[in-house]
């Protein structure tokens, strides 16, 4: 059954602006996070650091983002979301500026921690704004567009950033992000309206009480556990993707950008279509379809040996289509779990759980996979089976969340009985 009326105008002009600006904002955040990894080849010799130190620089962002999200959760529903978004975005740009002027390793490490403290909260504030401004029936479409920022950063941002780094030095991508981010911030200040409807709901809890309450609600805890498993699947395969492609699949370093480009283009094209489909046929149904496709492709992909590049591209496109289905639909479903007065806190905690779970998943993946002296990665197939197992479990968890949402909506839709008071003569 369709969740929307085909002939009605789905989004107003202002809502289109909000979707666009939040997508661009997410693009800058994700690009800042992703651009550091490919800069490793430059940073290692220029800063005279080890691979362990570089790994700490990369992980410092994720863990500081996770911790800050939890600390900010108690205050997340106490302020206008526009002001909160600007506060953390300005802090994020300041951290990026510090990265752009970092003279040595220790300065860069501190800069990444600062960037993570502020950048890690922005995504949760953005999702809270989406939940406030868009009905659940169309959030699949909204998430489809916003999640395109991941693929867009891979296609447009990374190549441009690396081109600048090769020509002007490793600091230049951070300058690019900072200047671009200032322009985005000005647009938000000028054109975005306050988002303060949640302040009309009476909530006199102290920030610490609000944090504890949002942490302890059983329905929310189940959602956090689902997020943990959702993050585990993605973050386990990602760190070793390029090494597996070059050493096990036989791709050259020159072929990798082409593979990423084609996969990214398909991800951008399919994102809005998946979002629209999830609104029409049901978000949980599309989540299940995406999970089945992703499981099959992961089971095929991870045990492969030397493979023609066109086969790798075909399998990767289908696999990431399944993963994109999961990302879009799970984000839309999660947005409906919290009560309006808890959205900011819930989203902050949920984002923190995702960041920390991703870091732990990457570490576990490193324990499973090992690299032989000839460069081959071993036990990558076992890692794939672990990922498939977590994906299957998430179907059960998201089924519960979907049922929970249906019950909540049916309660809201049911009119309250009118109690007649007898008049005393």
C-alpha positions in Angstrom: 0.0 0.0 0.0 1.4 3.4 -0.9 2.2 5.7 2.0 1.8 8.9 0.0 -0.7 10.3 -2.5 1.0 10.4 -5.9 -0.8 13.6 -7.1 0.0 15.7 -4.0 3.0 18.0 -3.9 5.4 16.1 -1.6 7.9 18.9 -0.6 7.5 22.6 -0.4 10.2 24.9 -1.7 11.6 25.5 1.7 11.7 21.8 2.5 13.7 21.2 -0.8 16.1 23.9 0.5 16.5 22.1 3.8 17.1 18.7 2.1 19.8 20.4 -0.1 21.6 22.3 2.6 21.7 19.3 5.0 23.0 17.1 2.2 25.7 19.6 1.4 26.5 19.9 5.1 26.8 16.1 5.4 29.0 16.1 2.3 31.6 18.4 4.0 31.5 16.4 7.2 32.0 13.0 5.5 34.7 14.4 3.2 36.7 15.7 6.2 36.5 12.2 7.7 37.3 10.3 4.5 40.1 12.5 3.1 42.6 11.7 5.8 43.0 8.0 4.9 44.3 8.5 1.3 46.6 11.2 2.6 48.5 8.6 4.6 51.1 8.1 1.9 52.1 11.8 2.3 51.7 12.1 6.0 53.9 9.1 7.0 57.2 10.4 5.5 56.5 14.2 5.9 55.6 14.0 9.6 58.0 11.1 10.3 55.3 9.0 11.9 54.6 5.2 12.1 51.5 3.4 10.8 50.4 3.0 14.4 50.5 6.8 14.9 48.7 7.4 11.7 46.0 4.9 12.7 45.6 6.8 16.0 45.1 10.1 14.1 42.3 8.4 12.0 40.6 6.7 15.0 40.9 9.8 17.2 38.1 11.5 15.2 35.7 8.6 15.6 36.2 8.1 19.3 36.1 11.8 20.2 32.9 12.1 18.1 31.4 9.2 19.9 32.2 10.6 23.4 31.0 14.1 22.5 27.7 12.8 21.2 26.9 11.2 24.5 28.0 14.3 26.5 25.9 16.6 24.2 22.8 14.4 24.4 21.5 15.9 27.6 21.5 19.4 26.1 20.4 18.4 22.6 16.7 19.1 23.2 17.2 22.3 25.2 17.9 24.6 22.3 16.7 25.7 18.9 18.2 23.1 16.5 19.4 25.7 14.1 21.5 27.3 16.8 22.8 24.0 17.9 23.7 23.0 14.3 25.6 26.3 13.8 27.5 25.9 17.1 28.8 22.5 16.3 29.4 23.3 12.6 31.5 26.4 13.6 33.5 24.2 16.0 33.9 21.6 13.2 35.3 24.3 10.9 37.7 25.5 13.6 39.0 21.9 14.0 39.4 21.6 10.2 41.3 25.0 10.2 43.6 23.6 12.8 44.2 20.6 10.6 45.0 23.0 7.7 47.8 24.7 9.7 49.1 21.6 11.6 52.9 21.7 11.6 53.5 18.4 13.2 52.0 15.1 14.4 50.9 16.1 17.9 49.2 19.3 16.6 47.4 17.2 14.0 46.3 14.7 16.5 44.8 17.4 18.7 43.2 19.0 15.7 41.5 15.7 14.7 40.2 15.3 18.3 38.7 18.9 18.2 37.2 18.2 14.7 35.6 15.0 16.0 34.2 16.6 19.1 32.1 19.0 17.1 31.7 17.1 13.8 30.4 13.9 15.5 27.3 15.7 16.7 26.3 17.5 13.5 24.8 14.3 11.9 22.6 13.7 14.8 21.3 17.3 14.9 20.6 17.1 11.1 18.6 13.9 11.6 16.7 15.5 14.4 15.8 18.4 12.1 14.6 16.0 9.5 12.4 14.2 12.0 11.0 17.6 13.1 10.3 19.0 9.6 9.3 15.9 7.6 6.5 13.4 8.1 7.5 9.8 8.5 5.7 8.9 5.3 8.3 10.8 3.2 11.5 10.4 5.3 12.7 7.6 3.0 12.9 10.1 0.2 14.7 12.6 2.4 17.2 10.1 3.7 17.8 8.9 0.1 19.0 12.4 -0.8 20.9 13.1 2.4 22.7 9.7 2.2 23.9 10.6 -1.3 26.5 12.8 0.4 28.6 9.7 1.1 28.8 8.7 -2.5 29.2 12.3 -3.6 32.2 12.8 -1.3 33.8 9.7 -2.8 33.2 10.8 -6.4 33.8 14.5 -6.3 35.4 15.4 -3.0 38.2 12.8 -2.7 39.6 13.2 -6.2 39.6 17.0 -5.9 41.2 16.8 -2.4 43.9 14.4 -3.6 44.6 16.6 -6.6 45.1 19.6 -4.4 47.3 17.6 -2.0 49.5 16.4 -4.8 50.0 19.9 -6.1 49.9 22.1 -3.0 50.6 19.7 -0.1 48.6 17.7 2.3 47.2 20.8 4.1 45.3 22.0 1.1 42.3 19.6 1.3 41.6 20.9 4.7 41.8 24.5 3.5 39.3 23.5 0.8 36.9 22.0 3.2 37.2 25.0 5.6 36.5 27.6 2.9 33.6 25.5 1.5 32.2 25.0 5.0 32.2 28.8 5.7 30.1 29.4 2.6 27.6 26.6 3.7 27.5 28.2 7.2 26.6 31.6 5.8 23.7 30.1 3.8 22.4 28.4 6.9 22.6 31.6 9.0 20.8 33.7 6.3 18.1 31.3 5.0 17.4 28.6 7.5 14.5 29.2 9.8 14.6 28.4 13.6 13.7 24.8 14.4 12.3 25.1 17.9 8.9 23.2 17.8 10.2 20.7 20.3 10.7 23.5 22.9 7.0 23.9 23.1 6.8 20.4 24.7 7.2 20.8 28.4 10.5 19.2 29.5 11.9 20.4 32.8 14.4 17.6 33.3 18.0 18.5 34.1 20.4 17.7 31.2 22.0 14.9 33.1 18.5 13.5 34.0 17.5 13.8 30.3 20.7 11.9 29.2 20.1 9.1 31.7 16.4 8.9 30.8 17.1 8.7 27.1 19.8 6.1 27.7 17.5 3.9 29.8 14.2 3.8 27.9 13.8 0.1 26.8 12.5 1.0 23.4 15.5 3.3 22.8 18.0 0.7 24.1 16.8 -1.8 21.5 17.3 0.8 18.8 20.9 1.5 20.1 21.6 -2.3 19.9 20.3 -2.3 16.3 22.6 0.6 15.4 25.6 -1.3 16.9 24.9 -4.3 14.6 24.3 -2.0 11.6 27.6 -0.2 12.1 29.5 -3.5 12.6 28.6 -4.8 9.1 29.8 -1.7 7.3 33.0 -0.9 9.3 34.3 -4.4 9.2 34.8 -4.6 5.4 35.7 -1.0 4.7 39.2 -0.7 6.2 40.6 -3.6 4.1 38.7 -2.9 0.9 41.5 -1.4 -1.2 44.1 -3.9 0.1 41.8 -6.8 -0.7 41.1 -5.4 -4.2 44.8 -5.0 -5.1 46.3 -8.1 -3.4 43.5 -10.7 -3.7 41.4 -9.6 -6.6 44.4 -8.5 -8.7 43.3 -4.9 -9.5 45.9 -2.3 -10.0 46.1 1.0 -8.1 45.2 2.7 -11.3 42.0 0.8 -11.6 40.8 1.5 -8.1 39.7 5.1 -8.8 37.7 3.9 -11.7 36.0 1.2 -9.6 35.2 3.8 -6.9 33.9 6.3 -9.4 31.5 3.8 -11.1 30.2 2.4 -7.8 29.8 6.0 -6.5 27.8 7.1 -9.5 25.5 4.2 -9.2 25.1 4.9 -5.5 24.1 8.5 -6.2 21.6 7.4 -8.9 20.0 4.7 -6.8 19.8 6.6 -3.5 16.7 8.8 -4.3 15.0 5.8 -6.1 15.5 3.6 -3.0 14.2 6.4 -0.7 11.0 6.8 -2.9 10.5 3.0 -3.1 10.8 2.7 0.7 8.1 5.3 1.2 5.8 3.6 -1.3 6.1 -0.1 -0.3 7.3 0.2 3.2 10.7 0.9 4.8 11.1 -2.4 6.5 10.4 -4.4 3.3 13.0 -2.5 1.4 15.4 -3.0 4.3 14.9 -6.7 4.1 15.4 -6.7 0.3 18.6 -4.7 0.7 19.9 -7.0 3.4 19.3 -10.1 1.3 21.0 -8.6 -1.7 23.9 -7.4 0.5 24.3 -10.8 2.2 24.5 -12.7 -1.1 27.0 -10.3 -2.6 29.2 -10.2 0.5 29.2 -14.0 0.5 30.3 -14.0 -3.1 32.7 -11.2 -2.9 34.9 -11.9 0.2 36.2 -15.4 -0.9 37.1 -14.3 -4.5 40.6 -14.5 -5.9 41.9 -12.9 -9.1 38.9 -11.5 -10.9 38.4 -9.3 -14.0 37.8 -5.7 -13.2 34.4 -5.6 -14.9 33.2 -8.5 -12.7 34.5 -6.7 -9.6 32.6 -3.5 -10.6 29.4 -5.4 -11.3 29.4 -7.2 -7.9 30.4 -4.0 -6.1 27.6 -2.0 -7.7 25.0 -4.6 -6.6 26.6 -5.0 -3.1 26.6 -1.3 -2.5 23.0 -1.0 -3.7 22.0 -3.4 -1.0 24.1 -1.5 1.6 22.5 1.7 0.4 19.0 0.2 0.9 20.0 -0.7 4.5 21.4 2.8 5.2 18.5 4.8 3.9 15.7 2.6 5.3 17.3 2.1 8.7 17.9 5.8 9.1 14.3 6.6 8.3 13.0 3.9 10.7 15.3 5.1 13.5 14.0 8.7 13.1 10.6 7.6 14.2 11.7 5.8 17.4 12.1 8.7 19.9 9.4 11.0 21.2 9.6 14.6 19.9 11.0 15.9 23.2 13.8 13.2 23.1 14.8 13.4 19.4 18.0 15.4 19.9 19.3 13.3 22.7 18.3 10.1 21.1 20.0 11.0 17.8 23.1 12.1 19.6 23.4 8.9 21.6 22.6 6.8 18.5 25.3 8.6 16.4 27.8 8.0 19.3 26.9 4.3 19.4 27.5 4.1 15.7 30.9 5.8 15.8 32.1 3.8 18.8 30.7 0.5 17.3 32.5 1.3 14.0 35.8 1.8 15.8 35.4 -1.5 17.7 34.3 -3.3 14.5 37.4 -2.1 12.7 39.6 -3.4 15.5 37.8 -6.8 15.5 38.2 -7.0 11.8 41.9 -6.4 12.2 42.1 -9.4 14.6 40.3 -11.7 12.1 42.2 -10.7 8.9 45.9 -11.0 8.5 48.3 -10.1 5.7 50.8 -12.6 4.4 54.4 -11.5 3.4 53.3 -11.6 -0.2 50.5 -9.1 0.5 47.6 -11.5 0.3 44.8 -11.0 2.9 43.8 -14.2 4.6 40.5 -15.0 6.4 38.7 -12.2 4.5 36.1 -14.8 3.7 35.6 -15.5 7.4 35.2 -11.7 8.0 32.5 -11.8 5.3 30.6 -14.5 7.0 30.7 -12.6 10.3 29.3 -9.5 8.5 26.5 -11.7 6.9 25.7 -13.0 10.4 25.3 -9.5 11.8 23.1 -8.5 8.8 20.8 -11.3 9.4 20.4 -10.4 13.1 19.6 -6.8 12.1 16.5 -8.0 10.2 15.1 -9.3 13.4 15.9 -6.1 15.3 14.5 -3.8 12.6 11.4 -5.9 12.4 10.8 -5.1 16.1 11.5 -1.4 15.5 9.1 -1.4 12.6 6.3 -3.0 14.7 7.1 -0.5 17.5 6.6 2.4 15.1 3.4 1.0 13.8 2.0 0.7 17.3 3.1 4.3 18.1 1.4 5.7 15.0 -1.8 3.8 15.5 -2.0 5.2 19.0 -1.5 8.7 17.7 -4.1 8.2 15.0 -6.7 6.8 17.3 -8.9 9.7 18.6 -9.2 10.0 22.3 -12.7 9.1 23.7 -14.9 12.1 24.7 -15.8 12.0 28.3 -19.2 13.6 29.0 -19.5 15.3 32.3 -23.0 15.2 33.8 -24.4 18.5 34.7 -25.8 18.8 38.1 -29.0 20.7 38.3 
